[in-house]
Amino acid sequence: MIEEQVENSSPPCCAKPEVRGYALKHRDDDGSLVEAHAIGMHNDVGDILPVEEAYSSVRAVLAKFLEKLHRTHPLRIIWVLILILLVTSGNAMQIIGLNFWIRSFPKDGAPGNFATLAVSSLLFGLFFLLMLVIYLIIVRPSLAFLRCARGWWLLFLIGLADAVNSYIAIYAASYTPEVLQAVFTTLVPVYAAGFTKWILKDPRNYCNIWVFVSFLLIVSGVVVASTYQFARGFGGTSKDKAWWSLFFFLSVPPTVLMNIWQSLYMLCFTYDPSFEEHQFLSEQADPMPGSQRNNQTEVDLSTQSTERGTDSEYSDDEASPTQERSSARPEVASGDIHVLGRTGDSFIRRMQGSDALVKLVMLTCGTNIQFVLVMLALPMDAIPWWGGSHSVQDAWTNFSDGLWYIFHCENTFIYCMVYTVGFVFTYVGSAYLNQHSVTLCSMIGQLSSPFTALILIIVPKWDLEKGYTPWYISLIAIILLCVGSFVYTLWEEKTEQEKEAGEHRLKETLLFNMRFSTPATRLRRNSVFFSTAHE
């Protein structure tokens, strides 16, 4: 029988807000548990309350940012700049490489859009698979975290979102006016902020002057970069443009969702020493003797199992049936979630991998799942008003011809590689930036359009369209986009502690659900249910 734990606390009507996060616990004079906290405050139902922030002025935030920049190692700063360059140059390589690649095909249009999509998906999927195999041979890491079904579900969602975006966009972009493409592109940071609040449970308040100014500058930069397209107008048949523009609009949210799910996957499965340290401090901060631990407000799963003699029957990384029944929810009186305890350390280490390994697994599985889903959509290329093939067999022939042309047509292999390497650059850069901030990564991605325009002005022979925005317009757009991204970076620095606390709470929840959803745990739950019913 599980003992009922009692906590001396005030009535709910007059309960004081709890302070939670990186907490050092102590007991006050009346014996109630108090947590000292420097990040955020929570009420009795766990809602985040406004916190008095030390950096309230622009000058203070800028000083904090410059101080952190001064403390940062130069190699790390260079690495961040390389990631930004990978994203912007990767998108530029895709635009330039695709234009040359399509024009290298025969005049009748075959192999067409589907061939470029499928062939490139196959190539960069194989590239990441090769990198993963080499890494596994050299490092020989543990892949225990791949046994988690939740992780495979996230990988499938990443591949699905990537496939939906790529498949719709590559068809719709050819018929959607560039004006509308620019307008829809400005919504990407807005989608990113919304999905971050919804899926990643970001506790920060986005309704503030920092975010408003940042988004305003980003939108202004994209609009300025597209002034030439605005001047040229829409063109074409309005009815056809309307349908294809709708499809292009629908292809934008899946891009953001892919980045969000990448961030969630890396948060869940990447080993983070600071998270483990936070859990360790939460467990060790209360110096009370063991005889008084029964009055604590937290349930120590490993201690309970020891008192009931269950350690000999169940491994120390999985909870016993008694433990599972006594902890239906990870949150107890204090409101915190503790998955580490005395035995969770081995579980966390085993169910997580290094930063490089998790990213390689994520990119390999995501891109190859995308290729499989794209190939399953091959029959859609035979739809008269959608694709360029006359039949399903013709669609398959175009795909095989696309592979043949890569190695037999002049310069086609080079164009294909430029396009594919651009995707690889974007995937790698976005993976690292998404781990920090999905919204900031989407803002950096907006630099691609004016950056590409400047490249085409510098190298005119790459400009096959002969109609890009003048250089000074592109330069103004780049300045606006950079300033907007910098303002958002300052806000990220201003709310860094609150963001980290929210990420740790989300990681705790994910690990708790993962720990109590393993196949062995579910089997024991079923066995306990049947044995109880039999009795």
Secondary structure by P-SEA (a helix, b strand, c coil): cbbbbbbbccccccccccccccccccccccbbbbbbbccccccccccccccccccccaaaaaaaaaaaaaaccaaaaaaaaaaaaaaaaaaaaaaaaaaaaaaaccccccccaaaaaaaaaaaaaaaaaaaaaaaaaaccccccccccaaaaaaaaaaaaaaaaaaaaaaaaaacccaaaaaaaaaaaaaaaaaaaacccccccccccaaaaaaaaaaaaaaaaaaaaaaaacccccaaaaaaaaaaaaaacaaaaaaaaaaaaaaacccccaaaaaaaaaaaaccccccccccccccccaaaaaaaaccccccccccccaaaaaacccccccccccccccccaaaaaaaacccaaaaaaaaaaaaaaaaaaaaaaaccccccccccccccaaaaaaaaaaaaaaaccccaaaaaaaaaaaaaaaaaaaaaaaaaccaaaaaaaaaaaaaaaaaaaaaccccccccccccaaaaaaaaaaaaaaaaaaaaaaaaaaaaaaaaaaaaaaaaaaaaaaacaaaaaaaaaaaaaaaac
